[in-house]
C-alpha cells in the first residue's frame, strides 16, 4: 500500500476525494440504485440448485393417496369446529390418538397491549394440539414439524384435514429417522409463539402458557400448511420470517423441485415465473417479484406461521394453497404427495440445513441473488456517508473536537441526548399512554396508540434543539460540523448493521436517508429543505412502502385508504414487537428516528 | 383382538440329562418373555444365562477349559481383572410412558460400565485396553470411549454381583449415545451363545425382523454371584439379554393379532440341547379371560416383577407336552398405567451461546415419597454453570441431600453430577442447570458438525416402593427376568430410568468454504493490517536527494581547500 504511505500520493488522493466529493457521491448513489435494479435482470442472477447432498440424489417415491379422505375429514373438522365455536380440542385429540400419535395439548393466554383491530382480538385464550409420531429406533433427538393453523371461519379446514391424513399415512411407514410433530395451533401466530416458547422453555414475550408434556429433541425443519379449498390452482411459498430472517435456500429449492416433479404450479410472492427475461415485461415482472420480497422482508414481520421458527434456528417455510380462476387445478392428493416428498427428504437429512444460502433475494423461484451480489448496492450507498466525512472542514473539526478544551463534545452532546430522549418517548409512550388518550379523546385504544405515536413523531420536529446555546452560546460553524460528523458516522454504523441482518430494511432506509443527510447544512434554504427532509423521513418512507406494496400486489389504493393502511401498519408494527419480538419498531423509534432528528437539528442550527 | 397363530413347537428329545458335570459345573438357561403392552405393541425379551462355578481371578490358576462360557469373554475377564461388566447396545428409546418399565433398562446407543478388581493398579490403562478389545468382540465403536467421556460415578452404579466394593476408583462408566446398532453387532452377540443361532430360542433372532421394530436393545452382563444359598463359593454369571418392541400398527396393518412367526418370521423348533431350561413366558396379567392363547398351556406362573405381580403362561420347550399349536392371542387394551418413576430431559433456550438442560423426574406414586439418585455426565464442551443448578418440586426448592460434582477439564474429562433427590409423592421435580457452548478447535469437530453433538442420557436410579411384597429369598425356579437385580427389601424394588440423549448444536464454522475464508483472511491481513501497521510505525523523513558524483567530488576538493561547499 504505497498509496497510503507515500505522502505525495496520499495528498493527491485526499485532494481528489475532497475536490470531486459531490460528483463521486452522486455517482455512487446512482450506481447503487442501478445495481439494485439490475439484480432482477436474469443474466445477472444465479440459477437455484440443491446444495444439500442428502436431499439431492436420494429421490423419493410419493405414495400418499388419501386426498379424498382428507377432504371428507375437512368437512367433519368444519362441523366440529362450528359446534365447539373454536378449536375442537377433544375431537382433534381423539383424531390424532386414533392415528397412533402421542397427543398432547398446550393452553395459552395472552393479553395484547392494545386491541388488534385487524384480527379483532384483545384477550387471547387458546389451545394448541400436537401429536408426535415417534420414529422407530430413533432416540428422540431430532424432529420435524408440520403445522396447520386452526383459523376461524371456513379457512384452513383442508389444511388441518390434510395434516391428519398425512399423519395417518406417515404412521404406517417405517422409514422415519426423525420424530414428526403434527401441530394444530389456534390463533395463528400467537399459538405458534406459545408452542415454540413452551417447547424451548423460554419466555421472551410475556406469554402465559402451560408447560409442554411431550418433546422430541431438537427440531430440524418445519413446514406450515395453509389450505382453504378442495382444489387449488397454485401453491405459494412464503419465506419471509420475523425480523427479515429467511430459511435456508435449500428449503425453497426443495419445494421448487417437488413442484416441478409433480407438475404443480408454484409461485413466490403470488407471482408465477416467466421465461421471457429479455423482454421489458419479463424484466419488470422479475423486478416486481423481487421488490415485493424486499418490502416484505424489510417490514420485519412474520408472513406466516413459519416465521417464528426461524428465531430458534429451525428452517421453516409456509406453503399456501391459492385457488384462482385458472383452469389448471391440483387436487389434495397431489398436495399431500408434495408434502410427503418434502418431509421424506427432510427426514433423510444427516445434518441441519446449512449448505445453501441464508441471505438471498428471489426474483423468481428458479433464480436467486446471493448476498455477494446484492451487498454492493448497499455498499455504494453507505460509502457516500463515509465520503461525506471527508468533506472539507469536517475532517479538520474532528481533530479539533478531540481536544478537551474545545466545546465541541458538549455542543454535540445535547442534541444527541434530546433526540434520543424523543426516540425513547416514541418507543414507550404510545402503549403506556393509551388509557389516558382514550379518556380525553373520542378514539379507540388502537387509534390512540397510533395517533400518539404520530403526535410524538411530529412533536419531535418542533423540540427546542438549540439548547447548546445555553451551554456554549451562539451556535458556531464548527459546532454543526462536529454534529454532522457524529451523525454521519452514527447513521453509517446503524445502516451498516441493519443491512447485515436485514438487507432490505437497510437498503430502503439508505435510499431515503442518504441523499438528504449527506447534503444537509444550515446554510440551505430552510423552508424548502425542511419540506424535503420531512418527505424523506422514516415515517414517510413507511407510507411510500405501503403505496408501492399495494401497487405491486395489483391492489392499488386511494390516498385515504393508503392512509388507513399506514395507520394499521404502524399498529401492527407495535403489536409485532410486543407479541413476537419483532425489532423493526424499536430500531426505528430508538435509533433511526433520533439519528434523523440530529440532521434535522443541523438544518436549524444557529 | 389379538390372535397368536401357528406357533409350532417341536421338541427333539429331552436332553438336559445328557449334561455331565465337568470339573467346574456349568449351566445354561434360556428364556423368552412376551408381553403385550398397553400401547398395543408387543414386547419380546430374551434372556440367556450361563452359570459357571469357577473363578477367573484366582491367583495362580489359569482357566483354559471352556465349555458353555464363551472363551473370548472369559479371557477378557481374567486378562483385565474385571469384577463385573455390563455392556448394552440400544437402537431406539424405551418409551416409559407408553410401555412401562423394561426388565433391564438401557440408554440409546452403547453403554459400558465395568468394576475392576481392587488389585488393579492402572485402572485407566486397563479400561482403555478393555474398551478396545470389546470393540473388536462386538464390532462396535467402543474404541471411541476415552477419558473425555468416561466418568466414575460415586453412587449410581453399585456392583450388582457378589462383593460390596464401594471404592468408585475401580468403576468406569461410559456411554456412546451416537452408536448405531445393527446386524454387525447382533452377529457376534449371537456367537457368544452356546448354541449360537442354530437351536433354541436364538433361532428366532433374524436380524431382518429384529431391526424392523420400534426398539432394539441387546446387552451382556457378567458378574460374580453365589454358587448356593450359603454363598460359600463364587460362580460367574453371564447374562445375554435382547429386548425388542414390535410395532403392530405398522406391521399389522391395523389388525391386532400376532404370532411368533409374524414377529420373527421363524417358529420354534427345538430347545437348545445344551440348555438346562428353556421356557417361553407370555404375560397374561391384563384380562386373562380375554386372551386366547393357542395352544393353551397348563402351566401358569406368577412372578413379582418391578413391583407388580404378573401372571404368565409358561411354555416349557424341554417338555414334550408343549407340542401342539400355540395361537389365537387376544388382547383388550386398558387404560394406561402410569409408571411410578419416569424422567425426561430437554435443552431449553435458543441461540448458539448458552442453554439450559432441564431434567424432569416424575413420581407418580399417589402417597409415597422416595429418593432417587440422578447422574448426569455432560461432555466438556458444554460448560456447565453449576451455580445455576436448581432443583424444584411442586414449585418449591428441593435441596438435594447429597451432591457429588466433578467439574470437567477441557479436552480431558467430562462433568459428572450426582445428586440424591427426595421426590415428593405425586410430583414433578425439575432439575435445571445452565451451560455455555464452547468453541471447539477446528480439528475437534466431527465429520458432520451441523448434525450436533450428543450428550448421553442421564440416569435415574431409585428404590421404588412396591405395590406388592417382593420375594427376597433366591430360589431356583424363579424366572430369569425377575431375578436380575437382587431384591434386598420386601417393600421396594430397584429401578433405573434413562432419559433421552440430547442433541446440542455448537457454534460451527462454515467448513464448506475454507478456500474463501483463507483468501479473505490472507487479504485482510496482508492489505489492511500490513499497510496500517506500516503507516503507524514508519517514521517519515524528507528525503535529501543525494548530490551527483561530480558535485560530491567538487565538494571534497573545496573542503580540502577550505572554501564554502556547493549546495
Interface residues (C-beta under 8 A of the other chain):
Chain A: X1 X4 X5 X7 X100 X102 X134 X136 X137 X138 X139 X140 X141 X142 X171 X172 X173 X174 X200 X201 X202 X215 X217 X218 X311 X312 X313 X350 X351 X352 X354 X355
Chain B: X91 X92 X93 X95 X97 X98 X108 X109 X177 X211 X212 X213 X214 X215 X216 X247 X249 X250 X253 X344 X346 X347 X348 X349 X350 X351 X352 X356 X358 X448 X449 X450 X451 X452 X454 X500 X501 X502 X503 X504 X505 X508 X510 X512 X527 X530 X531 X534 X535 X538 X540
